[in-house]
Amino acid sequence: MTEQQGQPEQPEKKEKKSLALNVVSNKQHKGFGAGTIDLSAVSCVIIDGGVAYIDDGAMHAKSKVERGIKFTPNKEDCPNGRKCWIVWTAVERNEAGATYYAGATACEMWVDTEARRGWKILADHVNKLDAAIKRKYKLEELDAEEKAAFRKLLIEHNEEWWNNSPESLKEALA
């Protein structure tokens, strides 16, 4: 008991350390769990019906088009779906300190909003997210309309970042 309060002392509780994958943002992380993935420089762009918009809910499969949809890895389970894309988009600063679009990879999915069913390959989404984090561009699967919508969004979001981006991105979206 503590003398001041007349109550028994509480033993100190030790925090249990989790072995789960940690996703951190804007933190210097050292010690237990080091080597975690930093997604603070990655955003999600949805392309749906020729319109591109930023929806960071896609990071956890909770974008506007994904909410309420049960996804399956069998494309035939979504025969009336419409094609949508998640484009993982990474930004970074170059040697001069200027920010630019450093990585962009497109992942296909099909969504049938009425039937609340969809198709996507989760492993493909994870691998392409990893490629964007590693500063790669994989946009060849987008058609001309989708590339134009994505290019328009990048320019409108921040034209300076677009101008600082490498020619390989601009050529991929030409």
C-alpha positions as CSV (number, residue, x, y, z in Angstrom):
1,M,0.0,0.0,0.0
2,T,1.1,3.5,-0.6
3,E,1.1,5.5,2.5
4,Q,-0.4,8.6,0.9
5,Q,-3.4,7.0,-0.7
6,G,-4.1,4.0,1.5
7,Q,-4.4,1.8,-1.6
8,P,-2.3,-1.2,-2.6
9,E,0.4,-0.5,-5.2
10,Q,-0.3,-1.5,-8.7
11,P,2.4,-3.6,-10.3
12,E,3.8,-2.1,-13.5
13,K,2.4,-3.6,-16.6
14,K,4.8,-4.5,-19.4
15,E,3.6,-3.7,-22.9
16,K,3.4,-6.7,-25.1
17,K,5.3,-6.1,-28.4
18,S,3.5,-7.1,-31.5
19,L,5.1,-9.0,-34.3
20,A,2.7,-7.6,-36.9
21,L,3.7,-5.7,-39.9
22,N,3.9,-2.0,-39.0
23,V,3.0,0.7,-41.4
24,V,4.3,4.0,-40.1
25,S,4.1,7.5,-41.4
26,N,6.4,10.5,-40.9
27,K,8.3,8.8,-38.0
28,Q,11.9,7.9,-37.4
29,H,11.5,4.3,-36.3
30,K,14.4,2.4,-34.6
31,G,14.4,-0.6,-32.4
32,F,11.7,-3.3,-32.3
33,G,9.9,-3.5,-35.7
34,A,12.7,-1.7,-37.6
35,G,12.5,-2.2,-41.3
36,T,8.8,-1.2,-41.5
37,I,7.2,0.1,-44.6
38,D,6.8,3.9,-44.8
39,L,3.8,4.8,-47.0
40,S,3.7,8.5,-46.2
41,A,4.9,9.4,-49.7
42,V,2.4,7.1,-51.5
43,S,-1.1,8.2,-52.6
44,C,-3.9,6.3,-54.3
45,V,-5.4,7.5,-57.5
46,I,-8.7,5.9,-58.7
47,I,-9.5,5.9,-62.4
48,D,-13.2,5.1,-63.0
49,G,-15.0,5.8,-66.2
50,G,-12.3,8.0,-67.6
51,V,-12.1,10.2,-64.5
52,A,-9.1,10.2,-62.1
53,Y,-9.3,11.3,-58.5
54,I,-7.2,10.8,-55.3
55,D,-8.8,8.4,-52.8
56,D,-6.3,7.4,-50.1
57,G,-9.0,5.0,-48.7
58,A,-7.7,2.6,-51.4
59,M,-4.7,2.0,-49.2
60,H,-6.9,-0.2,-47.0
61,A,-9.4,-1.3,-49.7
62,K,-11.9,1.4,-48.6
63,S,-11.9,3.7,-51.6
64,K,-15.3,5.0,-52.8
65,V,-15.5,2.3,-55.5
66,E,-14.4,-0.5,-53.2
67,R,-16.7,0.2,-50.2
68,G,-19.4,-2.4,-49.8
69,I,-18.0,-4.7,-52.6
70,K,-17.1,-8.3,-52.0
71,F,-14.0,-9.0,-54.1
72,T,-13.1,-12.4,-55.5
73,P,-10.1,-13.6,-57.5
74,N,-12.4,-15.2,-60.1
75,K,-13.1,-12.7,-62.9
76,E,-16.2,-14.7,-64.0
77,D,-17.8,-13.9,-60.7
78,C,-18.1,-10.3,-61.8
79,P,-19.5,-10.5,-65.4
80,N,-21.3,-7.1,-65.4
81,G,-18.5,-5.2,-63.7
82,R,-16.8,-2.0,-65.0
83,K,-13.1,-1.6,-65.2
84,C,-11.5,0.6,-62.6
85,W,-7.9,1.2,-61.7
86,I,-5.9,2.0,-58.6
87,V,-2.7,3.8,-59.5
88,W,-0.2,3.8,-56.6
89,T,1.6,7.1,-56.9
90,A,4.8,7.9,-55.0
91,V,6.4,11.3,-54.6
92,E,9.9,12.1,-53.6
93,R,12.4,15.0,-53.5
94,N,15.3,15.0,-55.9
95,E,18.9,16.1,-55.1
96,A,18.0,19.7,-55.6
97,G,15.1,19.4,-53.1
98,A,12.3,19.6,-55.7
99,T,9.4,17.3,-55.3
100,Y,8.4,15.1,-58.2
101,Y,6.2,12.1,-59.1
102,A,8.7,9.3,-58.4
103,G,6.7,6.1,-59.0
104,A,3.3,5.1,-60.5
105,T,1.9,1.7,-61.0
106,A,-1.6,0.8,-62.2
107,C,-3.7,-2.1,-60.9
108,E,-6.8,-3.3,-62.6
109,M,-10.0,-4.2,-60.8
110,W,-13.6,-4.8,-61.9
111,V,-16.5,-3.5,-59.9
112,D,-20.3,-4.3,-60.2
113,T,-21.8,-1.8,-57.8
114,E,-25.3,-3.1,-58.3
115,A,-24.5,-6.7,-57.5
116,R,-21.9,-5.5,-54.8
117,R,-19.3,-7.9,-56.4
118,G,-15.8,-7.2,-57.7
119,W,-12.7,-8.8,-59.0
120,K,-9.1,-8.0,-58.2
121,I,-5.9,-9.9,-57.6
122,L,-4.6,-8.8,-54.2
123,A,-1.1,-10.1,-54.9
124,D,-0.9,-7.9,-58.0
125,H,-2.0,-4.9,-56.0
126,V,0.6,-5.6,-53.3
127,N,3.4,-6.1,-55.9
128,K,2.5,-3.0,-57.8
129,L,2.4,-0.9,-54.6
130,D,5.9,-2.3,-53.9
131,A,7.0,-1.2,-57.3
132,A,5.7,2.3,-56.8
133,I,7.5,2.5,-53.5
134,K,10.7,1.4,-55.4
135,R,10.2,4.4,-57.8
136,K,9.1,2.5,-60.9
137,Y,6.5,3.4,-63.5
138,K,4.2,0.6,-64.7
139,L,1.4,2.2,-66.7
140,E,1.3,0.3,-70.0
141,E,-2.0,-1.4,-69.2
142,L,-3.9,1.9,-69.1
143,D,-5.7,2.9,-72.3
144,A,-5.3,6.3,-73.9
145,E,-8.3,7.8,-72.1
146,E,-7.1,6.5,-68.7
147,K,-3.6,7.8,-69.3
148,A,-5.0,11.2,-70.2
149,A,-7.1,11.3,-67.1
150,F,-4.2,10.3,-64.9
151,R,-1.9,12.8,-66.6
152,K,-4.5,15.6,-66.1
153,L,-4.9,14.8,-62.4
154,L,-1.1,14.9,-61.8
155,I,-0.8,18.2,-63.6
156,E,-3.8,19.8,-61.9
157,H,-2.7,18.4,-58.5
158,N,0.7,20.0,-58.7
159,E,2.1,21.3,-62.0
160,E,5.5,21.9,-60.5
161,W,5.8,18.3,-59.4
162,W,4.8,17.2,-62.9
163,N,7.5,19.5,-64.5
164,N,10.1,18.1,-62.1
165,S,9.2,14.5,-63.0
166,P,11.4,12.4,-65.3
167,E,10.7,12.2,-69.0
168,S,10.0,8.4,-68.6
169,L,6.8,9.2,-66.7
170,K,5.7,11.8,-69.3
171,E,6.4,9.4,-72.2
172,A,4.5,6.6,-70.4
173,L,1.4,9.0,-70.2
174,A,1.8,10.5,-73.7
